[in-house]
Amino acid sequence: MTRVTPTLLIVDDEKPTREGLRAALEDKFDVYVAEDAASALKLLERESFDVLLTDLKMPGDDGFQLITRAKSLPKPPICILMTAYGSEEVAVEAMKQGADDYISKGKLQIDELELRIQRALKRQKLEVENEQLHQRLDDKFRVEGIVGESAAIHEVLDVVRQVAPARTTVLITGETGTGKEVVAKTIHQLSPRARGPWVAVHCAGLPASLLESELFGHERGSFSGAHERRLGRVESAQGGTLFLDEIGEIDATTQVKLLRFLGERTFERIGSSRTQTADVRLVAATNRDLQALVKAGTFREDLYFRLAVVPVHLPPLRERLTDIPLLANTFLREFSRENSKPVKGFETAAMEALLKYRWPGNVRELRTAVEHAVVLCRGESVALGDLPVSVRTPAAETMGRETQELIHSGRLTLREAEKQLLLHALQECEGNRTEAARKLGISRRTLHRKLHEFHLEGF
């Protein structure tokens, strides 16, 4: 990659000074010179400079006026003021006029001047990169549908902006459906590892006997069925990001190995004594209370502290109601385009129903509900009747006496009552399907089948 030499404009009415500075700095910079502010402005308006190094006292406009004009340009340079009249008052005035630094000619050392210029350039580069990061982050979140105006979401965005460029391990917490994996992907895509691999492992979907092998790999013959060497997800994520979803579900043996990896970035494949290293950033997520699991003795405290270096908590949708209209309209535009339907908004009653519903499935459930509404919508606006019955029927939230009365009166079918029972159980268990199945007295497999039957997979 070709290294671009920074451009430097030196402005001083004393020829020996400006030519001396040119000779001293031209090895490190592409140097231009001007004898007064008027000549300097012509150059600044014609070309873009990285740094402006100007004297204070000159014929015509002085250094303060030149800096003010330079800072008003579309691409303002870093401005450093030089003066033989060194004083605190001059320094303060220089900063007021927009100068980035100030140096006294009487104490001018070329090495110090060069160091100050390099520091200013580095600071400017970081500021530009930070601004780009903010823009990319905002764009990414809007593309993925995690948008919002609530203070809670702004807090999440602020943390993600700060942590994305680092290598630090991040723990994302929040209820099911709040968008934890989207946030994790955003952290990866906004990091220096964006061009590296993104590798996701959903820990709850793998039995304990396979999880260790899935993460760290195994050698041929290391256990029954290991017919060939297999690289683990850690090795596959080399130079990128490893995302461990539902981290609270991992077994004790895997916890020990993961703790070591986080501490040393080393591991061994199952059946091998050879130590491997991996340059991998870890981002984990869970909908469980890991601190409660630590107290219960099922999750290692030292592993918890290794994971939660920077915690990011995603609030449930019911705690950021002001975001619901924005999210709903974002999803509506998406599904209107996808289904080639000219749906432009929500009727008042429909939006009121969205705002009253508690959304146990969070953003994921809202997205599914809006898709359902767009598909069924016959006009230009989503009506109350276009929404899923679980959203538009208040009884679905409480499953109390009112629901029983509806069943007995015949106004609520057995099928609708069954659906509401599922919704109520999922809400009480905060979206945890295993707990909901246990509460209902059915198997997890049966619960999955019922959710599919009632189009509730979004929970």
C-alpha positions, 0 to 999 in steps of 0.5 A: 500500500502506497504511503501518502506524504502529508502536505504542509503549508508554511506561512512566514514573511521572513524568508530565512525562517520559512526556507529554513523550516522547508529544508528541515521538514521536507524529508517528512512532508510535502512542503509548500511556502507562502510569504503572507496570508493572502498568498496562503489563502490562494493556495488553500483555496486551490489545494487541500493541505493537511497542516497549516503552520503560520506565523502570527505577525505578518503584513496584511492579515495576521495569523489569527485571521488566516487560521479563521479563514482556513478553518472555514474551508470545506476541508480545513487543515490542522492549524499550528500558530508560531509567534515570537511573542509567547504568552498565555494570552496569545495561546488562549486567543489562538485556540479561540480562533481555531488553532490546533496547537501553538508554539513559540519561535524563541523555543522552537526545536525542529524535533519538537515541531515535527512531533507536534505535527505528527501528533496532530495528524494522528489525532485528526485521523482518529477523529475522522475514523470515529466519525466514519464509525458513527456513520457506519454504525447508524447505517448498519443498525438501520439496515438491520432494523434495530432503530430507535430514538429511546434513551435506552437504545442511544446508550447501547449505541454509545457503548457499541461505538466505543467497543467496536474498534477494540479487541475486548471481549463483549457480553451481550445480555437481553431477552430473546428477540431483542437483537443480540446477534445483530449487535454482535455482528455490528461490533464485528463489522465495525471493527478492524476484523471486519474483513476476517471471518464471522463465526457463530455458535449457538451453544444451546443447540449442541449437546455437551458431548459435542460442544467442546469438539465444535469449538476446539476441534478434534483429531482422528480417532480421538473418540467414537465417530471421529473418523478424521481431523476436524478444525473447531470454530475457534480455528475457523475464526482466526483473524475474525470474531467468534460469537457464542450465543446462549453462553449460559448453556455451556457445560463445566468442562467447556467452561474450563477450556473457554476460560483458558482460551480467553486468558491465553488464546491457546487451546488443544484439539480433543485427542491432541497434546499440541497447543494451538494459538488463535487470534480471535475476538470473542463476543458472547450473548445470553438471555439468562442471568449469569450472575444468578448462575454463578451463585447457583454454582452452575457457571464459573465466576472467573469465566463470567468476569472474563466474558463481561469485560464490556457488558452490553444490555439490550432492553426489552421492547416493552421498556422502549415503547417510543421505538415501536412506531419507528421499528414498525414502519421500518419493517412495514417498508421492508415487507411492502417492497418484498411483497410488492404491496403499496402499504404505506402505514398503520391505522390509528387502532392498529398502532394503538394495539402495537403500543399496548401489547407487551411483546414477550418476543420483543423486536423479533415478534414485532417484525413477524407481526408486521410481516403478517399484517402486510401480507394480509393487508388489503388497503394502503394502511394496516388495519387492526384486523390485519394484525395477528390475533395475539397482538390485537386481542388484549386477553392474549396478554393476561390469560385470566378470567376474561379469557375463560369467559370468552371460552365458555361463551363460545366467542373464543374457540379452543384453538384460539385459547390454546394459542393464548395459553402458549403465549401466556406461558412464553411471556411468563418465562420471558421467552425461554422455551424450555421453561415454557414447555415445562410449565405447560407440561409438554415436551420442548419438541411439542412446544416447537410444533405448536409454535410452528402451527400457530406461526409463533416462531418469532418468540 
